Amino acid sequence: MKRPSLLNGIAFAFAIAVFAVPVWWGLKNTLPYSWAFRTAAIVPYLVYTSHLLVTAHRRVGNITLSAANLSLAIALFALPTGNSIVLVALVALVSLNRSLLFHRSMLSFAADGFVSGVGIVFAGYLFSSTSNLPAALWGYFLLQSIFVMIPPRFSDSAESFPAGEQDPVDPFQRSRRQAQAALQRLVQHSGS
């Protein structure tokens, strides 16, 4: 797994804001406000999730994660709930996706959730003071770019690796090594 760079996240936030201006204007003039708002929130979420999947360079689970995100986005668009509930669900899904792709501990997931929460509060402030959805999207995704500063796990003592060995990309590598060591100890004890 490879994490996107901070500069990559900042460029993504800028691109979303630039493309959101004409899209928001067109949606606002053609659809009812609630549908336009949901579309303007869900489409950038799907684009951001796709961006994360591409930059993560994962080989396993991309299709499943993409299908799950698309299904959840369609469900959120169709549910008869308020726009604020849809936004909270999208923010939670952003943290969940990043956790599945880049984090390896609950502490990292909690820190990522904090970053997402601060981002949505900042975006809400921008939207309430300017009534400009592209500016709110820019603010939200700009703050999301700092998630790369969160370490995959905060405690390395329980996750230590032998000297010279790099942290493997496969999250099951450590478990496999532990199982092999336990099996070797069982064989040694049964033979004596």
Residue pairs with C-beta under 8 A, 6 or more apart in sequence:
1 56
1 57
1 58
1 101
1 102
1 169
2 55
2 56
2 57
3 55
3 56
3 102
3 148
4 12
4 51
4 52
4 55
4 148
5 148
6 145
6 146
6 148
6 149
8 55
8 145
9 141
9 142
9 144
9 145
9 146
9 147
9 148
10 142
10 145
12 48
12 51
12 141
12 145
13 137
13 138
13 140
13 141
13 142
13 144
13 145
14 138
16 44
16 47
16 48
16 137
16 138
16 141
17 134
17 135
17 137
17 138
17 141
18 134
20 40
20 44
20 133
20 134
20 137
20 138
21 134
23 40
23 43
24 36
24 40
24 133
24 134
27 35
27 36
27 39
27 40
28 36
30 36
31 39
34 83
37 83
37 133
38 76
38 77
38 83
38 86
39 77
40 133
40 137
41 83
41 86
41 87
41 90
42 73
42 76
42 77
42 86
42 90
44 137
44 141
45 69
45 73
45 90
45 93
45 94
46 69
46 70
46 73
48 94
48 141
48 144
49 65
49 66
49 69
49 93
49 94
49 97
50 66
52 97
52 98
52 101
53 62
53 65
53 66
53 101
56 101
56 102
58 101
61 100
65 97
65 100
65 101
69 93
69 97
72 89
72 93
76 86
76 89
76 90
77 86
79 86
87 120
88 120
91 116
91 117
91 119
91 120
92 113
92 116
94 116
94 144
95 109
95 112
95 113
95 115
95 116
98 112
98 147
99 108
99 109
99 112
102 147
102 152
103 109
103 112
103 150
103 152
103 153
104 152
104 153
104 159
104 171
105 152
105 153
105 154
105 155
107 153
107 154
107 155
108 150
108 151
108 152
108 153
108 154
111 150
112 147
112 150
115 143
115 144
115 146
115 147
115 150
116 144
118 143
119 139
119 140
119 141
119 143
119 144
120 140
122 139
122 140
122 143
123 136
123 137
123 139
123 140
124 136
125 139
126 132
126 135
126 136
126 138
126 139
127 133
127 135
127 136
130 136
152 167
153 159
159 167
159 174
161 167
161 174
168 174
